[in-house]
Amino acid sequence: MMPTVTEPGSQPKHDRLPPSEADPAVAGLTVGLGGRSGRFSRLSSSWWTPLRIALAVCTITFALGVLQKAPCMDAGWDRQSWRPFKALCYSDVGFLYQERGFAEGNRPFLDTGDYPVLEYPVLTGAFMEVAAQLTWLVTGDPKTDLTAEQKRDTAGVFFIVNIALLFLCALITVGLTVATARGVASKPGAARGQPLDALYVAAAPVLAVTSTINWDLFAVALTAGAMFAWSRGKPIWFGVLIGLGTAAKFYPFLLLGPLLIVCLRGRKLWPFVQAVVAAVVAWGLVNAPIYLLAKNEWLSFWTFNDARESDYGSIWYVLKLAKHEVADVNQLNIVIFAGLCLSIAILGLMAPRPPRFAQLAFLVVAAFLLINKVYSPQYVLWLLPLVALARPRLRDWLIWQACECFYWMLVWMHLAQFLQPGNPDVPDRIYWLSVILRMAGTLWLMLVVARDILLPEKDPVRQGDLVDDPSDGVTSKARPRELAPA
């Protein structure tokens, strides 16, 4: 049995190939740029490491997104105007500052007044409070009487502060995805991933246009941190970050299901127990103070989402617009999602090789978004790091991004009533098409990821002689296949 041989100056046999060699779509695009990397390429010795490249691309992408929001920043955050929808620059950030008590200096959940209770999880409320405190350092005491125009001006400062904080979240997400995609190559004999896969996050058009709509990037950064912790063999830290992510947005909790399948296939259940206990403790410690001090306000997130009807972006909303409204969407959602999760579990348990954690995590979160009763445009951010780790292929990524961008554009045009035909009784069916295309793009990715699990030789991460998951430091040994005798 021959060991893996590495020639001087060459990659180990179990390293993943660079994208220009491994991905046919990338190879085709590089023809005009000199073709595939050659024997004299020295990226590894250049100042432009994969991490720096990804962070630089992320900075450019995020800056373009900020410029895209400029019309709304110039016009001020005024709900009476349709401009945020017409200019495709709407963001909850500036509006909720005025409408949830922040403009008067009130604390989320603990202070009440003539405004709705904040309908977000506790840690997102804390993020907003930190941004508000930084805003008040610039604008002065918000307790003084302010006119509506002054509140809008303060909301503009609040938006800029949030841009800075969310940009930091974007950089953290990209940096952690670089490290996770690289894998556990620091261990002797370990397989290496491809850190440039993080460009599928950093260069995503949806990162530009949706990152400042809401505060989802905060939960995305925490989830990316959890994926990194798992890749480094830290199940307790994984659980802590999942608990914190769930305290900011519900969806990170969904990753515990795929984790169970991975641990069952790896015959290591103790790391799963550690992760679950750590997640519950972290989530409980964050939520307990607000629950004890303001139980009804704490419950507002759960009651709001339970009572919410079919809303923008969902197939249920399209059916409602088409006069085929489904009764009791909540129960139907639970049944369908449970069925999809069971199917994913069977797929993971019956696959010829243990599936990679990112693959199962992507499938579960994508299934949740596919049939959820609301799909806000920024929800696509939840999938960005998972797609980069689960299916780093340019063709599939472009199909998915095109569908998401088409939906992002048409949802604002739908809200601005630009798509309404001359007859007010005739619905804007092109918006229905955008929802269906958005779902089709997600479903396409789900199908190719499921195929990769059933046919591991199709998996773009398990190229060549790689057997295990390079970004799993707990259940996977991340080893290359043993070579046949010479």
Buried (B, 14 or more C-beta within 10 A) or exposed (E): EEEBEEEEEEBBBBBBBBBBBBBEBBBEEBEEEEEBBEEEEEEEEEEEBBBEBBBEBBBEBBEEBBEBBEBBBEBBBBEEEEBBBBBBBBBBBBBBBBBBBBBBBBBBBEBBEEBEBBBBBBBBBBBBBEBBEBBBEEBEEBEEEBEEEBBBBBBBBBBBBBBEBBBEBBBBBBBBBBBBBBBBBEEEEBBBBBBBBBBBBBBBBBBBBBBBBBBBBBBBBBBBBBBBBBBBBBBBBBBBBBBBBBBBBBBBBBBBBBBBBBBBBBEBEEBBEBBBBBBBBBBEEBBEEBBEEBEEBBEBBEEBEEEEEBBBBBBBBBBBBEEEEEEEBEEBBEEEBEEBBEEBBEBBEEBEBBBBBBBBBBBBBBBBBBBBBBBBBBBBBBBBBBBBBBBBBBEBBEBBBEBBBBBBBBBBBBBBEBBBEEEEEEBBEBBBBBBBBBBEBBBBBBEBBBEBBBEBEEBBBBBBBBBBBBBBBBBBBBBBBEBEEE
